[in-house]
Amino acid sequence: MERRIETERLILRPLTAADAEDVFEWVGDPVVNRYMPYALYDNVGQVREWISTITNDYNHFGFELRSTGKVIGSGDVGFDSERGAYGLGYNINREFWGQGYATEASKAMIQWAHETLGACSFIACHALANPASGKVIQKCGFRFEKYEQYSRLDGSETFEAAFYSLHLENG
Ligand SMILES: CC(C)(COP(=O)(O)OP(=O)(O)OC[C@H]1O[C@@H](n2cnc3c(N)ncnc32)[C@H](O)[C@@H]1OP(=O)(O)O)[C@@H](O)C(=O)NCCC(=O)NCCS
């Protein structure tokens, strides 16, 4: 199964160890990390180690800028077996916010999952205090479902959040 998606401005493809320095620019940034479940990274070595653990079943992609080759974000459409749907997630290097990249990449990942994996049900959520992410979710065509909470993986913080779903027709 081809793990490469080309959009107008991006190439979405698996991260490699060679991307670790680019990735550290956002996974080591407390502003980007503010509403993400994962803990802030301290150094590039930790990022390299994390990248080596990403297996195909995460449906995780690095977002490479076609114009420069720099990796400016990453995201995934991993299957959430508890909810029986593919969960959309993304984060972007702060220097590249506000240019439509998260939306461009997210739409492409959803289309890829639909066409390649036959995925029809998707879910997404964002902290109420993080409205930019809500905009991305809405621009991808999701519908609001409910308010709930989610927590950071280490349990250190819980966020009030809006949950959404998207249902596409079979192939
Ligand atoms: C959320 C995030 C991925 C958005 O990335 P991006 O590439 O800037 O997103 P886009 O440019 O595609 O769309 C952002 C939208 O939010 C809007 N927006 C930005 N800041 C906003 C704010 N404070 N309030 C409301 N809308 C806001 C933008 O105007 C844009 O909408 P528009 O196209 O209608 O103008 C990025 O801010 C990020 O990486 N944040 C940290 C990680 C994160 O929160 N990930 C999601 C966890 S659920």
The ligand as a MOL file (V3000), in Angstrom:
LIG
                    3D

  0  0  0     0  0            999 V3000
M  V30 BEGIN CTAB
M  V30 COUNTS 48 50 0 0 0
M  V30 BEGIN ATOM
M  V30 1 C -4.4320 23.6630 14.8600 0
M  V30 2 C -3.3370 23.7690 13.8170 0
M  V30 3 C -2.9460 22.3670 13.3470 0
M  V30 4 C -3.8560 24.5650 12.6260 0
M  V30 5 O -2.8700 24.5270 11.5900 0
M  V30 6 P -2.9270 25.5650 10.3770 0
M  V30 7 O -2.0860 25.0290 9.2680 0
M  V30 8 O -2.6370 26.9220 10.8790 0
M  V30 9 O -4.4760 25.4340 9.9890 0
M  V30 10 P -5.2320 26.0610 8.7280 0
M  V30 11 O -4.4720 27.2570 8.2230 0
M  V30 12 O -5.5120 24.9470 7.7530 0
M  V30 13 O -6.6400 26.5010 9.3500 0
M  V30 14 C -6.6760 27.2280 10.5630 0
M  V30 15 C -7.9710 27.9750 10.6630 0
M  V30 16 O -8.1340 28.4120 12.0080 0
M  V30 17 C -8.3120 29.8200 12.0080 0
M  V30 18 N -7.7700 30.3000 13.2750 0
M  V30 19 C -6.4860 30.4700 13.6340 0
M  V30 20 N -6.4080 30.9170 14.8960 0
M  V30 21 C -7.6830 31.0150 15.3450 0
M  V30 22 C -8.2810 31.4400 16.5740 0
M  V30 23 N -7.5350 31.8180 17.6140 0
M  V30 24 N -9.6280 31.4200 16.6720 0
M  V30 25 C -10.4000 31.0150 15.6420 0
M  V30 26 N -9.8980 30.6190 14.4420 0
M  V30 27 C -8.5500 30.6260 14.3040 0
M  V30 28 C -7.5970 30.3020 10.7710 0
M  V30 29 O -8.0410 31.5850 10.3790 0
M  V30 30 C -8.0060 29.2040 9.7920 0
M  V30 31 O -9.3390 29.3430 9.3610 0
M  V30 32 P -9.7320 30.0490 7.9660 0
M  V30 33 O -9.0980 29.2300 6.8760 0
M  V30 34 O -11.2220 29.9760 7.9570 0
M  V30 35 O -9.1850 31.4390 8.0210 0
M  V30 36 C -2.0750 24.4820 14.3520 0
M  V30 37 O -2.4670 25.6850 14.9280 0
M  V30 38 C -1.3270 23.6400 15.3590 0
M  V30 39 O -0.4250 22.8770 15.0130 0
M  V30 40 N -1.6820 23.8030 16.6540 0
M  V30 41 C -1.0220 23.0440 17.7020 0
M  V30 42 C -1.3370 21.5670 17.6310 0
M  V30 43 C -2.8110 21.3060 17.7410 0
M  V30 44 O -3.5100 21.9980 18.4380 0
M  V30 45 N -3.2630 20.2760 17.0420 0
M  V30 46 C -4.6490 19.8710 17.0540 0
M  V30 47 C -5.0000 19.1950 18.3360 0
M  V30 48 S -6.7490 18.7630 18.3400 0
M  V30 END ATOM
M  V30 BEGIN BOND
M  V30 1 1 1 2
M  V30 2 1 2 3
M  V30 3 1 2 4
M  V30 4 1 2 36
M  V30 5 1 4 5
M  V30 6 1 5 6
M  V30 7 2 6 7
M  V30 8 1 6 8
M  V30 9 1 6 9
M  V30 10 1 9 10
M  V30 11 2 10 11
M  V30 12 1 10 12
M  V30 13 1 10 13
M  V30 14 1 13 14
M  V30 15 1 14 15
M  V30 16 1 15 16
M  V30 17 1 15 30
M  V30 18 1 16 17
M  V30 19 1 17 18
M  V30 20 1 17 28
M  V30 21 1 18 19
M  V30 22 1 18 27
M  V30 23 2 19 20
M  V30 24 1 20 21
M  V30 25 1 21 22
M  V30 26 2 21 27
M  V30 27 1 22 23
M  V30 28 2 22 24
M  V30 29 1 24 25
M  V30 30 2 25 26
M  V30 31 1 26 27
M  V30 32 1 28 29
M  V30 33 1 28 30
M  V30 34 1 30 31
M  V30 35 1 31 32
M  V30 36 2 32 33
M  V30 37 1 32 34
M  V30 38 1 32 35
M  V30 39 1 36 37
M  V30 40 1 36 38
M  V30 41 2 38 39
M  V30 42 1 38 40
M  V30 43 1 40 41
M  V30 44 1 41 42
M  V30 45 1 42 43
M  V30 46 2 43 44
M  V30 47 1 43 45
M  V30 48 1 45 46
M  V30 49 1 46 47
M  V30 50 1 47 48
M  V30 END BOND
M  V30 END CTAB
M  END
